[in-house]
Structures are given as structure tokens and as C-alpha cells.
Amino acid sequence: MSDITVNALRYRCFSTNFEYNPLPIVEKGSDLLSPPYPFQPVNRMLGQILSPLQDQIDELAADPFDDELLEEFLIYLEDCRDYLQRAQQSFRSMPNPSNVAGVAAHLYYCLNQVGDGIDELERFTTSYDEHYLHTGQELFRIAYGLRREAQAAMKDIQ
């Protein structure tokens, strides 16, 4: 291509406020868990949601009708909701290159399961129906598995 054609193309791109912003290419051996990819913060926030659940339920099991224990559980759920919102914002803030689409899919479904699990656990606090507690635990278990699959997919790419 001649210099005139290249300059004409550049002029057209810049004169229409077109910005060329290519997706980052992840090469084998690169660290997917470090910025600028949203996977590291999302993974960390998911851990902060999923890991304490069993301890929280064990504490609540001492007396689920105790107002103080229930208040602590509600604080945990509020923290979970905050972490989930931040994880979703981080996840959506960057495009996902096609070579990490599998990782992104696992994390996307994991975030959805966590959101549904938090909803179920919150329903338990208003009705004391153990069905909601068990459903919330099951959704968190599924989310934990999806998170592990995302981590394994990341390792495969590296």
C-alpha cells in the first residue's frame, strides 16, 4: 500500500473520531490473574464471598432465632452483595479476548449463581424456612465449582 493510501485511511479513521482499540492478546505463559485482566479481582472477591459461608452458617446454627447471630449473618450477606457488585463491575469493565472466553463464561455463570445464592440466603432471614438456606448453600457450592473450573481453564491457557 502506498503512503498516500495509508495516510488517507488514517485521515478517515481520525476524522470520524474512530479509535482503534484492539483487544489485548493473551499469549501462552502470560499471567491471566494479574491486571489488566479483570479475572484476578473477580476471583479474589468470589473467594471473599464463598469461603466464609460455612463458618457463617455454623455460627448461625447455634441459634438461628438469636437476633445477634442473625444480625451478624445479615452483615455477612450485605458484604457478599457488595463484593458481588464490585466483582460484576470489574468483570464487565474489560473486554474478554476470545482465547479466554471459556474462563469468562465460567466466571459469568459463577457470578450469577452467587447472586442467586445470596438472594436465597436473604429469604431465609425473613422466613426462617430452611429450604432457602439449603438452596443458597447449594447455589454457592455450584458457584465454587464454577470458580474452580475457571481457575483450571486459566492454568490451561498459561
C-alpha positions, 0 to 999 in steps of 0.5 A, a space after each residue: 500500500 502506498 503512503 498516500 493510501 495509508 495516510 488517507 485511511 488514517 485521515 478517515 479513521 481520525 476524522 470520524 473520531 474512530 479509535 482503534 482499540 484492539 483487544 489485548 492478546 493473551 499469549 501462552 505463559 502470560 499471567 491471566 490473574 494479574 491486571 489488566 485482566 479483570 479475572 484476578 479481582 473477580 476471583 479474589 472477591 468470589 473467594 471473599 464471598 464463598 469461603 466464609 459461608 460455612 463458618 457463617 452458617 455454623 455460627 448461625 446454627 447455634 441459634 438461628 432465632 438469636 437476633 445477634 447471630 442473625 444480625 451478624 449473618 445479615 452483615 455477612 450477606 450485605 458484604 457478599 452483595 457488595 463484593 458481588 457488585 464490585 466483582 460484576 463491575 470489574 468483570 464487565 469493565 474489560 473486554 474478554 479476548 476470545 482465547 479466554 472466553 471459556 474462563 469468562 463464561 465460567 466466571 459469568 455463570 459463577 457470578 450469577 449463581 452467587 447472586 442467586 445464592 445470596 438472594 436465597 440466603 436473604 429469604 431465609 432471614 425473613 422466613 426462617 424456612 430452611 429450604 432457602 438456606 439449603 438452596 443458597 448453600 447449594 447455589 454457592 457450592 455450584 458457584 465454587 465449582 464454577 470458580 474452580 473450573 475457571 481457575 483450571 481453564 486459566 492454568 490451561 491457557 498459561 
